[in-house]
Amino acid sequence: MTLDPMTEVAVQAWGEAPGTARRVRAGLDTRGLAAFERAYSAVHGEMVRRVGQHFTLAQLATAWREADRWAVDVARDAAEPAAPPRSTPLLIDLACARLQRSARDAHV
């Protein structure tokens, strides 16, 4: 099965997220790391809520493209009392990287 071009772009972005997150995490102090993890967990949870249990990569990619509308607020609220991570797009990509393995068509 071939992915549509927009889904392919999303999957490529998600593939880079774990390595980037490792580098970001390595540069954070304890408080910053805790805020990053809280924000990531909240963004991941909200993404799960939005795509549901049964989704395709294309549906996840659509949710990914729309995530900039809500993820900043979710990350900020979860990171409190610390400052939110500056890279909300990374949190979104990281959440999708984890979720893509659960997509119905993930084993393409």
C-alpha positions in Angstrom: 0.0 0.0 0.0 1.3 3.4 -1.0 0.8 6.4 1.3 -0.6 9.6 -0.1 2.1 12.4 -0.2 0.7 14.4 2.8 0.8 11.2 5.0 4.3 10.4 3.7 5.5 13.8 4.8 4.0 13.3 8.2 5.5 9.9 8.7 8.9 11.3 7.8 8.6 14.0 10.4 7.6 11.5 13.0 10.6 9.4 12.2 12.9 12.2 13.2 11.2 13.0 16.5 12.7 10.3 18.8 16.3 11.4 18.0 15.5 15.0 18.3 13.7 14.4 21.6 16.7 12.5 23.0 18.9 15.5 22.3 16.4 17.9 23.8 16.0 15.8 26.9 19.7 15.5 27.4 20.0 19.3 27.5 17.3 19.8 30.2 17.7 20.1 33.9 15.5 18.0 36.2 12.7 20.6 36.4 12.8 21.2 32.6 12.8 17.4 31.9 9.8 16.9 34.2 7.9 19.7 32.5 8.8 18.2 29.1 7.6 14.8 30.1 4.3 16.2 31.5 3.7 18.2 28.4 4.5 15.2 26.1 2.2 12.9 28.1 -0.6 15.4 27.9 -0.1 16.0 24.1 0.0 12.2 23.5 -3.1 11.7 25.6 -5.0 14.4 23.7 -3.9 12.9 20.4 -5.1 9.5 21.4 -8.5 11.0 22.4 -8.7 12.8 19.0 -7.9 9.8 16.8 -9.6 7.1 18.8 -8.6 3.4 19.1 -8.9 2.5 15.5 -7.3 4.8 13.0 -5.2 4.8 9.9 -2.0 6.6 9.2 -3.9 9.1 7.0 -6.3 9.9 9.9 -3.3 10.3 12.3 -1.7 12.6 9.7 -4.8 14.7 9.5 -4.9 15.0 13.3 -1.1 15.9 13.3 -1.8 18.7 10.8 -4.5 20.1 13.1 -2.6 19.7 16.3 -1.1 23.2 16.2 -4.5 24.5 17.1 -4.7 22.9 20.5 -1.3 21.4 21.5 0.3 24.6 22.7 -2.4 25.1 25.3 -2.3 21.4 26.3 1.5 21.5 26.7 1.4 24.8 28.6 -1.2 23.6 31.1 0.5 20.3 31.7 4.0 21.8 32.2 2.9 24.2 34.9 4.3 25.4 37.2 7.4 25.2 35.0 7.6 27.0 31.7 6.2 24.9 28.8 8.6 23.3 26.4 9.5 25.7 23.6 9.1 23.0 20.9 5.4 22.0 20.9 5.8 20.7 17.3 8.3 18.2 18.6 5.9 17.0 21.3 3.3 16.5 18.5 5.7 14.6 16.3 6.8 12.4 19.2 3.2 11.6 20.1 2.5 10.6 16.5 5.7 8.6 16.2 4.5 6.5 19.1 0.9 6.2 17.8 1.8 5.3 14.3 2.7 1.8 15.3 -1.0 1.3 16.4 -2.5 2.5 13.1 -4.5 -0.1 11.3 -2.3 0.2 8.2 1.0 0.7 10.0 2.6 -2.5 8.6 2.6 -1.2 5.0 
